[in-house]
């Protein structure tokens, strides 16, 4: 079978590899659709994301390896011993890492707090292949109401739902979503569905903001035309917003906002407001403690999605309360198109893309 093997940063090659087989607790999947996240593309390019040093060491020791690719819709074609949550022929998607089972949290029965999870596509082969093996505990079957395109982008929605559960949006809250890529648009939609009184979407492209308004934003702000902090203060009559969901942070080398959007978020929040970072701030980033301390702000970090949130995300898409397909603007055909998908997703403004480019096999 064919698979993309990574030899180093910016060096990926399509080669013949052995067909995988399902070990106990694992399954083998046939890829239907796949996409690479913006973070994975930053990792592939060697940009200063938090995982860079780990990946650098991994490549030095193990290259070439079947690295990257955890967002997919796939069909189960082989089931290992002991697997009960999926069966042959199921369409599935990946929803979370596997708790390590050995850390203090896992031993205490709190595996949802594990930060040493086995990450699919890094600790296991990724889906940039015709077939790939995966731990069955990391995937879930899909209802017929969800299309392959939607399923391929469902993992980021599950991640968003998990962290938004930690944020705790209350009915009537004013929620600001900075950045309207796929994560931001998912945040905008879930905030609207869960009862926010105002949902303020902030981005740099007017066509994206038009989509955000169609999908649930009550207000939109183009950051290239307006001082966003002043605009939020105007909308909230000087009080500030209750919640900021920051989805624009990341390496400026890839067109992201660095730490600028996070700092703006601190200044637009009311006293004791909540802010969550959904991007990956560059390694070594510093954030001013002053506004956090003076205003008593709550900063929410990583949180693994609970089984309840996984089911909730599936239901949101199946019932079309959250729409994924409008964010899928580019579909390519054939495994050999992965480099084209990397180019499009890594330069979304240039190509007019919103979500990652998908590859259909």
ZALUM-845203 format. One record per residue: x, y, z of N, C-alpha, C, O in turn. Coordinates in steps of 0.1 Angstrom, whole numbers, plus 5000, padded with zeros to 4 digits. Atoms other than C-alpha are relative to their C-alpha. Example, Ala and Ser with C-alpha at 12.3 -4.5 7.8 and 13.67 -1.06 7.14 Angstrom:
2
500949885000512349555078500950125000501950125007;499149895000513749895071499250115008499750225009;
This chain:
361
500849885000500050005000500950125000502150125002;499349875000501050374997499850085013498750075019;500049914988501850605026501050114998502150094992;499049894999503550935031500949985012500449985023;499050014989506750895051500850135001501250204991;499349874998508451195067501549975004501749895013;498650024998512251205065500650115009501650105015;499549894993512651545081499050124998498050104991;500849895002511051885083500050044985501150054979;500149965015509751985048500549894991500849924980;499650125009510651635035499149885003499349815012;501050114999507751395030499949934986499950004976;499950075012507751125004498949894999498749825009;501050105002505050894990500749874996501349864986;499350125002506250534992499249885003498149895009;500650134997505250164993500449965014501649965018;499750054986504950035029499249875002498249854995;500750124997503749705044498550035004498350135011;501449984995499949665050500049975015500549885020;500050024985499249705087499049895003498149864995;500950104995497449445108499550055014500350125021;500649954988495249495138500549925012500249805013;499650064987496849415172498850005009497850075007;501150004990494649345202499750155005500650225008;500449864996492649665211500150104989499850224991;499849915011493449815177499149964988498549854988;500650035013491749835143500850054989501750144991;499449945013492949895107498950074993497850024991;501049925007491150165088500450034986501650054983;499849955014490850255051499550145000498450175003;500349865000490950625046499050034989499149994978;500949945009488050795029500350154997500450194985;499649865001488851165035501050025011501049965022;499149964990491751325053500350154999500150204988;499649875001492951665062501250025010501249955020;499049974991496051815079499650135007499250235000;500449884993495452075106501150104998502250074993;499149895001497152415106501249975009502350005005;498950034991499252305136500949894994502149914995;499250105006500451995118500950054989502050014987;499249945010501552205089501150085005502250095000;498949934993503452435112501149915005502349945004;499050104996505052125127500949954989502149944990;499350065012505951985093501050114995502150074990;499149895005507552325083501150035010502050125007;499049974990509652325115499850135007500850195013;500249884994508052635129500049995015499849875020;499850014985508352715167498749985007498350065015;501250034992505252545180500549915012501649875012;499650074988505252375214500649864998501549815006;499650145003505852025199501349994992501749884989;498950005010508852125178501249915005501749834997;498850074995511651985200499749855001500649774997;500350144999509851655206500049944986500549834984;500050055014509251615168501449994995501849904987;498649995005512851715161500849875005501549814997;499350124995514151435184499449874994500149784992;500750125005511551185171500649984986500949864982;499650025013512651245135501549965000501949884991;498650045000516351225144500249855003501249794998;499850144996515850885160499349904991499749784990;500850105006513150725139499750024985499149934979;500449975014512850885104500649894991501749844994;501349945004511450795080498949935008498949815011;501150054993508150755098498750054994498750164987;501349965005504450775090499450095010498650055019;500449904991503851095108498950094995498850114983;501149915003500951335110498749944994498849834987;501250045006497351305100499149935011499149815013;500950064990494751265128498550054998497650025006;501349955003491751435111499549924987500149944977;500350095011489951185089498649945001498049955012;501250095000486850985080500549874993501149874982;499550125004487750625076499049885002498149895010;500850124998486250275073500849895007501949865003;499350114993487149995097500049874991498949834986;499950115009488449705076500649875007500649765002;499550114992490049485103499950045015500250155019;500349974986489249455140500949905008500849785006;499150084991491749335167499249945011498149985014;500650074989490949105196499650105011500450195014;500449924989488949265224499350134997498950205006;500649885004487549555204498549995000498049894994;501550015000483849615211499350134996498150134994;500749875002483149985204499850034985498950114982;500349995014483349955166500149874993500649774999;500150135007482849685140500450024985500550134981;499649995014483849605104499050084992497750064994;500949925009482349845079499650145006499150224999;500449874994481850135104500850114994502050104992;499349875003482750485093500350065014499550065023;499649954987484750635121500850134999501350164988;499149894999486650945132500849995013500449925022;499250004988489351015158499550115009499350225004;500549894991488251205189500950045011500850155016;499249964988490951195216501249915001501349804995;498850084997494351065227499649905011498749915018;500250114990494550745248500850045013502050065012;499349984988495350805285501249905002501149794998;498850085000498850675293499849885009500549775007;500350114991497550455322501049985011500949905020;498950024990500750505343500250135008500950125018;499749874992500750875355499250005012498349915014;500749994987499450985389498550014998497749965006;501449985002496151085374499349874996498249845001;500650125004495450765356499949905012498949835013;500050094989496450565387499050045010498549955018;501049964990494050775408498649994994497650045000;501350025006491150695384499550134993498350154991;500349875006491251045368500750014987501450114984;499350015013492450955333499650124991500450154982;500449895008490551255319501050125002501050214995;499149894997493251475335501449964995502450044997;498750055005496151275319500550104989499850144980;499449915010498551505300501249924993502049984986;499050085007500751215288499349904991499849784989;500850085008498251075264500849954988501850014984;499450055012499250855234499350074989498150054987;500649925010498651085205500149934986501149904981;500150065014497450935172500750104990500550224991;499249945010499651035143501450055004502250104996;498749974995502651105165500649875007501649825003;499650124994502850805188499549874993500049764996;500450115008501050585163500050054985500250174983;500049955014501050595124498850094997497750075002;501049915004499150885110499249954988499449844983;501050055011496350865083500450054986499650044977;499649965013498451005054500449874992501549854988;499750135006498150655038498649954995497650004998;501250075005495650425021499449935012498149935013;500550074988495350225053500950045012502150075010;499149974988496550285089499449935012498249915013;500550064988496250115123499850115011500450215011;500349904990494750305153499449935012498649835011;500750054988493750225189498550024999498150134997;501449995002490050155189499450095010498350155008;500549914990489550355221500050154996499450235003;499849865004490450675202498950044989498950154986;500949975011487650645176498649975004498349905013;501450024998483950645174499249984987499650044977;500850025012481350525148499250134997498850205006;500749895005479550785128498549974996498349874990;501450025005475750815122499950044986500850114980;500149985015474550825086499750144997499950194986;500349865003473451185090501350094998501250204994;498749935001477151295091500749964987500949844985;499350035012478851315057501549975002502050005013;498650034999482451205050500850145002501750145010;499349874998483451575047499950055014500850105020;500349954987481851665080500949915010501549975020;499250094991483451355097501550035001502150035011;498649975001486851455085500450115009501650125014;499749884993486651785103499449995014499350105021;500750014987484851655134500950005012500650055023;499150004989487951605156500250145006500250155018;499849874995488651975159498750055008498950125018;501349964993484952035169499949935013499550005023;500050074987485251775196501050075010500750095022;499049924992488351955209499550135005499650165017;500649874996486552285209498949985010498950055020;501150034991483552135227500649975014500050025024;499450034988485851995254500550125008500350145020;499449884993487552325262498950105003498950175013;501149914997484352525259499249965012498650045019;500650054988482852295286500750065012500150095022;499249944989485652415308499850155002499850195013;500249864999485052775300498750035007498650125015;501349984993481352745311499350124995499050215003;500949895006479352975288498649995007498049895008;501349994994476253095306499050074991499450154983;501049935008472953205291500150155002500150205013;499949865000473153565281501450065000501650184998;498649955001476953585281500350074987499850044977;499449945012478753815257501349934997502249945005;498950095004481253585239500750064988500150094978;499249965011484053715217500949894995501649825003;499250105006485753475193501050074991500650134980;498949945008489053605179500649904991501249804995;499650105010489953435147498849924995498149865003;501150075006487553275123500449894990499949884979;499750125007489352975110499049895004498049935011;501050114996487652635115499850005015498649985019;500250014985488252635153499250125004498350115012;500849884997486952995155498549994996497650035004;501450015005483852925134499349895008498149915011;500750104992483152615155499750065014498650045019;500249934987483552825187498850104999497950105008;501149915003481153085172498749935000497749975006;501250075001478552825164499649945014498449945018;500350064987478752645198499650105010498650085018;500449894991478552975217498650044997497850065007;501449975003475353055198499049905004498049935010;500950114996473852715204499849995015498749955020;500150024986474652715241499550125008499550125020;500849904993472853035249500750145002500250225009;499449874999475253325245499150114995498350104985;500849895004473453655243500550084988499850114979;499349945011475953815220501249924996501949875005;498850075004478553635199500750104990500250134979;499349905008481153875185501249934993502149885000;499050075008483353725157501050114995500650214989;499049915004486653895149500949924990501449814993;499150065010488753815118500550114991500250234992;499449905009490753985090499450004986499750084978;500550015013488753875060498550015000497849945007;501549985000485254005052499249884996498249865002;500850125004484053695033499949905012498849845013;500150094989484853485064499150055011498349985016;500949944990483053725087498549994995497649985003;501450025005479953705064499649865003498449845007;500450134997479953335069499849985015498849925019;500250014985480353375107498750065004498050005012;501349944997477353605107498849904996497849895003;501050095004475353345088499949885009498849825011;499950114992476453075112499850035015499949945024;500349974986475553255145500550125006500150165017;499449884994477653565151498950115000498350134989;501049895000475453855162500750134996500150234992;499249895003478354105156501349954993501849854997;498750045006481454095134500950125000500450244998;499049895000484654305135501149964991501749854993;498850025008487354325109501250075006501250195007;498949944992490554365128501050094992501850164997;499249915008492254535098499450144998500150234994;500749885003489754815098499650075013499350195013;500649944988488854875135500949965012501549855012;499450044987490454875170499049915007498049955011;500950104996488954555182499650025015498549995018;500349984986489154635219499050115002498050105009;501049895000487354965214498749964995497649995001;501350055006484754795192499249925010498049935012;500650084990484054535219499450085011498350065016;500449914990483854805245498750084996497850105004;501249935005481354995224498849915000497749955005;501150105000479154685219499549975014498349955016;500450044986479154605256499850135009499750115021;500249874993478654975266501050025011500650075022;498949974991481954995283500349905011501349915018;499950104989481554685305501149904996501949865005;499150115004483654435285499249874999498149865004;500750135003482754085274500249905012501149925020;499950104990482253785296501049894997501749845006;499250115004484253535276500850044987500250104978;499249995013487053545250500549864997501149795005;499450125005487853245229501050034989500650084978;499049955008491153315213500549894990501149794995;499750105010491653125181500950054989501049994978;499149945010494153345162501549985004502350014996;498650004996497353285182500849894993500249794988;499250105007500253105167501250084994501350204995;498849945006503453165148499650104989498850084980;500349905010503453485128500649964986500350024976;499550055013505553305102499049934992499249914980;501150065007502353125093498850084999497750034996;501249915001500153425093499150025012498150085011;500849994988498853395128500450135008501250215004;500049874993498653665155501150005011501250105018;499050014989501553555178499250005013498349925015;500749994988500453665212499050125000498450155010;500749875000498753995201498549985003498050065011;501450024998495253855200499649965014498650005020;500250044986495553695234500050135009499250145018;499949884992496654025249498850094998498350155007;501349935002493754205232498949945007498050025013;501150064993491453955247500050035015499050055021;499949964986492754035282499450145002498750165012;500449864998491954405277498550024997497950125001;501449985003488454355263499049925010497849945009;500850074990487254125292499650095011500350185015;500449944987485254245321500749945012501449845010;499450054988486454195356499549855002498349835001;500350144998486553815364499549934988498749834989;500450075012485953725328500949884998501849865005;499350125003487153405312500650014986500050064977;499350005013489653355284500649864998501249815007;499450135003490653035267500850014987500450084977;499250005012493452985241499949874993500149774998;500250125008492652755213501149984990501249874984;498850025009495752815192501149945007501049895018;498750054993499352725200500950124999501550154989;499149884999501253035211501549954997501849845001;498650045003504853035199500849975013500550025023;499250044989507452875221500750125006501350204999;499349884993508853125247499150125001499650225005;500949884999505853355245499850055014499949975023;500349944987505253595273498750075000498450134990;501349934999501853725285500150095012500550055022;500049904989501454035307499149955011497949915009;500850054988500253925342499150115005498150085012;500849894994498954275350498550004999497850005009;501450005002495554265334499349875007498249885012;500550124994495053905346499850025015498749985021;500049984986495853995382499050115004498250095013;500849884996494154335384498549974998497750015006;501550025003490854215368499549875005498449835004;500450134995490853875384499549904989498549834991;500450085012490653695350500349855002501249825009;499850145000490253325346500649954987499949974977;499350055012492653165321499849854999500349785008;500350145001491552825309500949934989501049984978;499050075009494152585294499449884994498249874992;500550125006493952245279499049925008499149925020;500950094994491152005286499649894990499149924979;500450115009490551665271498549995000497850015010;501550015001486951615258499549885008500149775007;500650114993484851405281499149914990498849964979;500950085008482751115266498750074997498250064986;501249935002479751335271500250114989499350134981;499749905010481351615250500249944986499850004976;499950065013482251375222498749974994498449994983;501450035004478651255220499350134996498550134986;500749875003477451615221500550064987499650114979;499549945013479751725192499449924989499049984979;500650085011478451435171498650044998498150054987;501449965001474851525179499950144993498950164985;500149865006475451895170500150004985499450074978;499850015014476651795136498949924993498449964982;501150085006474151525129498750074999497950054990;501349925000471251765137500250134993499250214992;499749885008472952045117499950135009499850245003;499949884992472952275147501350074999501550195001;498749955003476652315140500349954985500249834983;499750035014477552325103501550004997502250105000;498650025003480952195091500250034985501250094981;499750005015480552175053500350144994501150154985;499749875005480552555047501550045002502050124994;498649964997484152565061500949914991502149944990;499250095009485352285036499950064986499050044979;500049925013486252505006500849934989500749974978;499150065010488852284989500149855002500449805013;499950145000488651914981500949954989500649984977;499150055010491451734963499849854999499349785009;500350145002491351374949501349934998502149964989;498850095001494151114954501050035011501250155014;499049984989496751054981501250084996501850145004;498949925005499351214959499850155001500750234999;500349864999497651544965500250065014500050185016;499749954987498751575001500950135000500650225007;499249875001501451834992499250124996499450235001;500949895004498852044975499150055011498950175013;500849974988496652025006500850085010500350175016;499149934991499652135027500250154995500150245004;499849875006500252435004498750095002498850205007;501249924999496552545005499750035015499450155018;500349984986496052495042501050095007500650175016;498949924994499352665051499950154995500650235000;500149865005498352975030498550034997498250054985;501550005002494552995035499650134994498750134985;500449875006494253365027500350014985499550064978;499650005014496053324994499149924991498749964980;500950095008493753044983498550025003497749954997;501449984996490553174999499449885007498249865007;500550124992490352865021499650055014500150145019;500449984986488552855055500549895008501449915017;499550124993489052505068501249944992501549994981;498950075007491952275059499549944987498349904986;500450075013491952135023499949855003500849805010;500250144998490651785023500549924988500449974977;499650095011492051495003499049885001498949825011;500950115001489551234992500649884993501249904982;499450125006490750874985498949924993499249814987;
